[in-house]
Each structure stands twice: as C-alpha cells, then as structure tokens.
C-alpha cells in the first residue's frame, strides 16, 4: 500500500506542476463530457489536455479542494495497485476537508491493473473523471464492457498542421492561405511539420531527431518490449524500420517476416504478427485495409502507417514520398476515426485512399506533372475504380502542385498537401 504521507506530498506537488505548465489550444474538445478516456501514443499531448482542462477550471473559480491530478508514471507511485485508489480519495478528503468526490484527472492509468473497475465505480457514484492512456488495449471489448458505456473515448494524436501553426503564431485563415505572403509563411513552417511531425515537446527543439530517437526508444523498449515481455528487441526494431520503409505498400505478414529475415534476423511469422499488434496496441502504428479485398486478404495484407511523420523521418532513409502518404493517412484517420472508416482500393489498379462515408477517392503523388505516365496512371485508376465503387470526389494530393483537371466524365482536383490539411470545413 502507498504511504499516505507520500501520496499527500505527490498530490500537493502536482498542484504546482499543473499550474506551472504552459498550454496551447488544441482542436480536441473534452469540455462537453464529464467522463473521458483519452488514448494515444506516448507524448502526443494527452497530459497537456488534462493540464488545460484543470487550468480552465481554476480560472472559472474551482479550487484544488475540488479536484486532483495524478500521473501513474511518477516513480514515487511504484507499487501502486488497484487497492490504493481508495487511498487517493481518503488523502484528498483530508487535504480539502470535503466529503464530496473530487474531479479526478488520472494520467497513464493503464499502468495499474484493474483500473477500469475503479473508474466504473467512480462513474456510478457520479464523479467527473478524465483518464489518459498510451495503450490501444484500453479500447478493447473487455475494457469497454467493464466501463459499461459510462465514458466517452477520445483518440488523441500529435498536433495537426493548423495546431502546429497556432503554436508558431502563424495565421491560417482562408484569406491567409490564398494570399502570397500568408501562403509563403505557411509553406515555410510546413517543411518542419512535414519532416519532424507534431509531437508537442519536439516543436521548439534544435535537435529534433535526437528527441524523436529518445521518444522512439521509450515507445519500442517500454510500451512495446517491456510491456509485452519481448526479450530480444533487435528483431522488433528491424521490423519497425522495415514497416517505415514500406509505407504505401500493401504488405502481408509473410512478406514482412521475409524482409526481416533477409536482414539476418530470424523471426517466425507468428512472432512478426505479434510484434505488429504490439506496435498497434502502443498507438505507434495503424493499418489501412483493401476495401475490395477478400476477408483473408483484408486482415493479412494491409498498409501500415506511423502515427507521426517524425518517426518516419527517423527510420526511413529516403522518406519524402512515404511521409507524404503517411501524413495523408494520419489526417484521414484523425478526421474519420479508426477501423473501417478509411480504406485503399487495389484490384488491377490502386487508389491510395477511399472514404466510404463521403465517397471520396484520393491519390498521393509527390510530383504529378513531371512524368506524363505517372499522371495517366494515377488519374486512370479513378475511372477503373468508379466502375466498382461510387466516387463523388476525386483528389490527387501532391507536395506543391495545384490545379483542376476536367475529363470527359469527371473533375479531378490536384491539391498541395499543406493546403489540403488546412481545409476549413475539415471534411473532404
């Protein structure tokens, strides 16, 4: 059991910590929900959303007597187990002199086995509770059933481009996007975002790759290897590097296994499957499936993407084309949600992304005009796909090209990635 005096000190220290943090607005809103589970990769900004919420409550007249914050990655909480949750309430009551349940802000709670039972009990008691976790298993059927629909789940990603610009004090209104000077300022900032991604702590660092490498080490050694008891981490690292070099390609687990094996690292197919799932569970990667593939092919042959372009920059030696497609995949997943919302199309021809909800088809191409063959291939794929699936809008996302192409049967929009990311309605 955690010593009450230690827990008291931690709670008091955390009050000062939270108030000292400088936060910036995110497009993620948690104000409307009294009970939330925030899930996302390590260091994507989940804790800062809690800090922001607490600071807002303090500004509105709430006091620390009415709420508490705990981060379960605090080394002083080593040994904390589910039986200690009541101790939190007891110490908080002692500090505040209040019998009413406080508003609970519990960071990285997945580290405590059985946390969902406490969360459900607090929800049943009417408490406001905000929880973060870095493990996609927090969204599993078992946990969802244990929480009994009492919590709203919000997937948190590293910052998107408009949030990134906001931290740089660069305006991105429709007028700014269209103006010569405004567009130039936006594009200047975009290069850094494109290469190094949107992890909040990375933004103002001089050596961004060093930070990304340290973060990646924490994810694949801590969130993946230690949590899943992977004793030999070298094959795991090679696998993640090969996934980063295969972005945009439909790959099977057999092919991934062979790729890793060709590097002189022996790995069984079942182990490869497990490693990929571990990476998905840590929110580091996600997959996109073929909408016209057979069930076996959908599950066994997918495209994999990383949750942030900075990791691709770290692992991929020639990343530009892969980062372009990876960034589109991230934004589509952010806009439309997780599984079975975004697909690719592959049958004789390939279309990089398809969103059934809006019937939008998207191709991704770094430079469309440089090669007439590339243009014909990318554009003709739309026509072949439309014979099998409805398409109401055809988009080609490029690095910096923009125009509209009219054909006999349809209209094709060529949009630069930086402008597509800033589309004001956020809906394709």
Secondary structure, DSSP 8 states (H G I E B T S, - for coil): ---HHHHHHHHHHHHHHHHH------S---TT-SEEEEE-STTSSHHHHHHHHHHHHHHTT--GGGEEEEETT-GGGTT--GGGHHHHHHHHHHHH---S--EEEEESGGGSTTHHHHHHHHHHTT--EEEEES-GGGGSHHHHHHHTT-SEEEE--S--HHHHHHHTT----HHHHHSHHHHHHHHHHHHHHHHH---GGGTT-S-HHHHHHHHHHIIIIIIIIITTT-S-HHHHHHHHHHHHTTTTS-EEHHHHHHHHHHTT----HHHHHHHHHHHHHTTSEEEEEETTS-HHHHHHEEEEEESSHHHHHHH-SS-HHHHHHHHHHHHHHHHH-STTS-EEEESSSEEEEEETTTTEEEEE-S-STT-HHHHHHHHHHHHHHHTTS--SEEEEEESS--EEEE-SS-EEEEEEHHHHHT-TT---
